[in-house]
Amino acid sequence: MGKNKLKKFREMETLECVFQYPFGVLRQTGFPLRGRWHEGYFHNDGPIVLELGCGKGEYTVGLARRYPGKNFIGIDIKGARMWTGACQARDEKLANVAFVRTNIELLAEFFAPGEVSEIWITFPDPQMKKVRKRLTSTIFLNLYRTVLKPGGMVRLKTDSPFLYTYTRLMARLNGIIPETDTDDLYHSGVADEILQIRTFYEQQWLDRGLTIKYISFPLDHQRQLEEPDDEIPFDTYRSFSRGELQGS
């Protein structure tokens, strides 16, 4: 492990907006803010919004800047990446930002039922060959239902035609009616400011002629979800890794 990465890990231990709980400790003691995020950390009643697989935290921080009345929590297992957003939140004194270093599969250990209002999934690996790792699969949607309020929103922003198509098919099969659904976000006429946040690499995708896809939908807590079995063409390009926000 490089010295720079070790330095970041040490600094992460000092950041008040970062919560790191090894699995063993979590199982023994539980997470003290579970069910208490409002009174125990944010000290307000604003909605809690998660960004899953937040990487460097560019969306978590970008959304927090624009929406001070909401609380944003980035979730990722990669601490060296998360360090960037966590330092920005500290330096800008953003009181509505937190980061949790953990696997997404452990969400229910950190949040009580109904504690979360929205979930953002921003440019995840489409996992074309592994449905069980696909963040909009029914496996994960069932997990999200354990922490989301009834009717809470799931929002996917992606460059991947595969993942976008899969998510649309999954929604259609399960009678989920999207709130917004577009395969070309920036030519769709959707004026929501929240969707205008762009990462450095997102702009590069646009410059390559790729379109950004976006779909959002409320998640019903009652219906049993089914997996689509449609054949979906794999993406034919290689995706960029995450970058930094422009214009934020």
N, C-alpha and C positions, 0 to 999 in steps of 0.2 A: 504494500500500500504506500503511495507516494506521500511525501511530507506535507504537500498542500492539502491533500484529502484528510490527513490526520489533524491538521490545523483546523479545518472546517468542522470536523467531528468534535474537537475540543470546544470550539466556539459555540456549537449547537447546544452544548450542555449548559451554557450561560444565558441563552436566549429565553426570556420569559414566555414568549409566544409559541415555543416549541415543546411538545410533549412526546417523550420517548419512553415506552414501556415494553421491555422485553417480555416475550410470551410467558415465561415462567413466573415473573413477578406479577404480571397481569392476572394470571390464573390464581395466584395465592392471595393477592390483596384487592383485586378489582381496580377499576379506574375511578378515582375519586370524583371526577367531574361528570361521570355518566348520570344523566338526568338532572344535572345541576349546572350546565354550561351557562345559562342565563345569569343566575345569581352568583355562581362561583368564579366566573371568568369575565364574561362580557359586561355584566352589571347593567343590563338593559333587557327589554322584552322583544327586541327585533328578531325577525326570522333568521334561522340558521341555514346556511347554504354550504354544501360540500362541493369541493372539486376533487374528483377521484383521479389518481395517477397524476398529481399536480406537477410533477417534474420540478422545474425551477420556481414554480409558484407564480408564474407570470399572470395567469388568469385570476388566481386567488387575490393577489395584490391589486391587479387592475380593476377588478370588480369592487373591491373594498374602497378604492379611491373614489369611484363613481357613485357608490351607494352606501353612504355612512349610516343609513338607517337599518341596514342589514348586517349580519355577521357572517364572515366567510372563513371556512376551515379547509385547508389543503391537506390531502391525504396521500402519502407516498411512502414507499419503503426505502427509497434512495436518499439518505441523509445528505450526501455531498451535493446533490442537486437542490434539494429543498433549502439548503443554506442560503442560496441567493435571495429567494423571496422572503425568507425569515429575516435576513439582515435589512432588506428594504423596508419591511414592516416596522422593524425596530427603529431604523434611522428616520423614518417618516412619522413615527409615533402613531401608527394606525392601531387604534384600540379595538377595531372590529375585525381583527385578523388573528388566526391561530393556525398552527400546523401540527399534525399528528403523524409521527413516523411509525407506520405499521402496515401490515398487509390489508388490502381491501376486504379480504374474507373475514376480518375480525371487527368489522364495523359495529356489530351489535355489542361488542365488549366496551365500546367507547360512547355509544349513544343509546338512550332509552327509547322505547317505542313512542313514535309521534314527536320526537324531539327535533327532527330535521324537516324543513319545509321544501327544499329543492336539492337536487343532485345534478351537478354538471359533470359531463364526461367529455373532455376536450382533447381531440386528436390522439386517441389511444391506439395501441397496436391492434389492428383488426383481427388478429388471431384467426386467419382464414382456415387453418387446419385443426384448430382446437376450440370447439364450441364451448367447452367448459371454462375456458379462460376469456371468452369474449364478454366484454363488460356490459353488453346489452342482451346477453342470453337470458333465458328464463331462470337459470340458476342464480344469476346476479340480481335479476329483478325481484325474485323471491327474497333475497337478502336485503335489498333496498326497502322492501315492504316492512321489514322488522324495525326500521328506524324512521321512515317517512310518515308524516301525517297522512291520514286518508285523503286521497286525491292529490298528494304531493307530486311535484313536477320532476320529471327526468328530462334532461336536455343534453343532446348529443350534437357536437360540432366536429366534423371529420372531413378529411380530404379523400377518404377511402370509398370508392363506389361500392366495393364489396360490403363493407360494414353498414353503409347507408341502406343498401338494398336489403340486406339481412334484417336490419332493424325495422324497416317498413313492412316486410313480410311477417315478421314476428308480431308487430302491432295489429296488422290486418287479421291474422289468424285468430288472435285473442280478443277481437272486438274492441281494441284500444283505438280511440279516435284522436289523432294528433292535434295539438293546438296550432302548431306551425310545422310545415313540411315543405322543404325546398331543396332541389339539387344544385342550385346556383344562388347562394345566399346574397351575394353582393350585386346581383341583377334581379332580385326577387321583389324589390319594393318594400321589403320588411324594414321598418324604420327604427326598430327598437335599438336604443343606444347600447344596450348591454351586448349586442351582437357585433358591434363595430370594433371591439378589441381584437387586435391582430398580433400574432407573434412574428418575429423576424422570419422564421421558416414558412409560416403561413403565407406571408407576402411573396416568398420565393415560389411557393406552389402556384400562387396566382400568376406570377410572372412567367411560369412555365406553361400557362394556359389551362391549368387545372382549376376546377371549380370547387368551392367549399360547400359542403352539404350540411344541412341543419334540420333536426327533427326534435320536437319536444312534445311530451304527452303526460297527462295525469295518470298516476298508477293506482288502479283499483286494488283494494286489499282483499277482496272476496273471491274473485274468479280464479279457478285453477288454470295455470298457464301451460300452454303447449308449445313445443319447439317446431318451427317450420322445417320441412324436409326438402325444400326446393333446391335445385341445382343453381348455384350462383357463380358467375364467372369470376375468377380471381383477378385482383388488380394486376395490371401489366407494367407498373412502374415501381421504382424503389422509393420509399418514403424518406423524407428528411427526418432528422432527430429534432428535438425541441430547440427553440431559440428564445430570444427575448422580445419583449413588447416594443413596438414602434408607436410613437405618438402618444405614449401614456405619461 
